Every structure is written in C-alpha cells, then in structure tokens.
Amino acid sequence: MTPNPAKNERIDVRASAPVKLLLQEAARACHKNVSEFLLDAGVTAAAQTLADRRQFVLDEAQWQAFQTALDRPVQHKPRLKKLLGESGVLD
C-alpha cells in the first residue's frame, strides 16, 4: 500500500451560507468532514475533466479513420491562414 503524501497545502474557498449548509449536509451524509468531502469531490471532478484531454478510446474503425486523417497530406487552407494572420482579441 502506498502511503498518502502529507497534506501541507491549503485551498481556501468562499461560499454563501446556503451553499455551506448544503456542503455540510452532504459531507455528513458521507460520514466525512467538509474538507474531506470537498477534496474527494474536487479530485474526482478534476480527474474526469482531464480524462478526455489525456486519453481517448476508439474502436477499430474509428482508429483506422483517425490514422487515415493523420496520414493525409497537408492541405492548403488560405482562409485559415488569413484568419490566423489577423490580430485577435487577446493580441
């Protein structure tokens, strides 16, 4: 069993009174304190959010279509080139 790393970092969260009460009630229902409840829920949500960006699963037909798209020669796209050459909102 791998030991848990020390919890020495702090995350501060502000919430309205009704949200705080809701979180306290949910934590009690899970037999956890609010910190444990928020940390577990946050880690689960973070893992789910990042999963689609780190790994995607394809069946054989989808994999072949993906490989075909990757192997296609580069196509000249003048409108895309023009768009990317223009100043944007963040420039």
C-alpha positions as CSV (number, residue, x, y, z in Angstrom):
1,M,0.0,0.0,0.0
2,T,1.4,3.4,-1.0
3,P,1.5,5.9,1.9
4,N,-0.5,9.1,1.4
5,P,1.6,12.2,0.9
6,A,1.4,14.8,3.6
7,K,-1.4,17.3,3.2
8,N,0.5,20.5,3.7
9,E,-1.1,22.7,1.1
10,R,-4.1,24.8,1.7
11,I,-7.0,25.7,-0.6
12,D,-9.4,28.4,0.5
13,V,-13.0,28.5,-0.7
14,R,-15.6,31.1,-0.1
15,A,-19.3,30.2,-0.3
16,S,-22.7,31.6,0.5
17,A,-24.4,30.4,3.7
18,P,-26.9,28.1,1.8
19,V,-24.0,26.5,-0.2
20,K,-22.0,26.0,3.0
21,L,-25.1,24.3,4.7
22,L,-25.6,22.1,1.6
23,L,-21.9,21.0,1.7
24,Q,-22.1,20.3,5.4
25,E,-25.2,18.2,5.0
26,A,-23.7,16.2,2.1
27,A,-20.5,15.7,4.0
28,R,-22.4,14.4,7.0
29,A,-24.3,12.0,4.7
30,C,-21.0,10.6,3.5
31,H,-19.6,10.4,7.1
32,K,-16.9,12.9,6.1
33,N,-16.0,16.4,7.2
34,V,-16.5,19.3,4.7
35,S,-12.8,19.4,3.8
36,E,-12.7,15.6,3.0
37,F,-15.9,15.9,1.1
38,L,-14.8,18.8,-1.0
39,L,-11.3,17.3,-1.6
40,D,-12.8,14.0,-2.7
41,A,-15.4,15.6,-5.0
42,G,-12.8,18.0,-6.4
43,V,-10.3,15.3,-7.2
44,T,-13.0,13.2,-8.9
45,A,-14.2,16.2,-10.9
46,A,-10.6,17.1,-11.9
47,A,-9.8,13.6,-13.0
48,Q,-13.0,13.4,-15.1
49,T,-12.3,16.8,-16.6
50,L,-8.8,15.9,-17.6
51,A,-9.5,12.3,-18.7
52,D,-10.9,13.5,-22.1
53,R,-7.8,15.6,-22.6
54,R,-5.3,12.8,-21.7
55,Q,-6.8,9.6,-23.2
56,F,-9.5,8.8,-25.7
57,V,-10.7,5.3,-26.7
58,L,-11.5,4.4,-30.2
59,D,-12.9,1.2,-31.7
60,E,-11.0,-0.4,-34.7
61,A,-13.0,1.6,-37.3
62,Q,-12.6,4.9,-35.5
63,W,-8.8,4.2,-35.0
64,Q,-8.4,3.5,-38.8
65,A,-10.3,6.7,-39.7
66,F,-8.1,8.6,-37.2
67,Q,-4.9,7.1,-38.7
68,T,-6.1,7.9,-42.2
69,A,-6.7,11.6,-41.2
70,L,-3.3,11.8,-39.6
71,D,-1.6,10.3,-42.7
72,R,-3.4,12.7,-45.2
73,P,-1.1,15.2,-46.9
74,V,-1.3,18.8,-45.6
75,Q,-3.9,20.8,-47.4
76,H,-3.5,24.5,-48.2
77,K,-6.3,26.5,-46.4
78,P,-6.0,30.1,-47.4
79,R,-8.9,31.3,-45.3
80,L,-7.5,29.7,-42.2
81,K,-4.0,31.2,-42.9
82,K,-5.6,34.6,-43.3
83,L,-7.6,34.2,-40.0
84,L,-4.5,33.1,-38.1
85,G,-2.6,36.0,-39.5
86,E,-5.0,38.6,-38.2
87,S,-4.8,40.2,-34.7
88,G,-7.1,38.6,-32.2
89,V,-8.9,39.7,-29.1
90,L,-6.0,38.7,-26.9
91,D,-3.3,40.4,-29.0
